[in-house]
Amino acid sequence: MFSDFEDGGEMWTGTGPRERRQAVRFSEKFKSEPTVMVSLTMWDTDHASNMRAEVTAEEVTPEGFDLVFRTWGDSRVARVRAGWTAMGELRQSDDWELY
């Protein structure tokens, strides 16, 4: 999602906005809003401060969602990677759509 330690970004310095959003678009549109699970797949932090984080899916639609990472307090985060899985019903080629 980000790498802030190389250029002194706010996640690493601990100042400024402490949230990052990344728009994710599904390769296929779901019939309705899917269930989305997210998790951290890599988390590089400063060992001298508390490690606080929230990673979540927001604004979920059949087309995609926003992947959101937040931290607060004295936490210093150098970089983060996140993964996700979406589960729901996909459209089929023989689905009928009337009107």
Beta strands, then each sheet from edge to edge (+ up, - down):
strand 1: 2-3
strand 2: 19-25
strand 3: 35-45
strand 4: 54-58
strand 5: 64-70
strand 6: 77-87
sheet 1: 1+ 6- 3+
sheet 2: 2+ 5- 4+
end
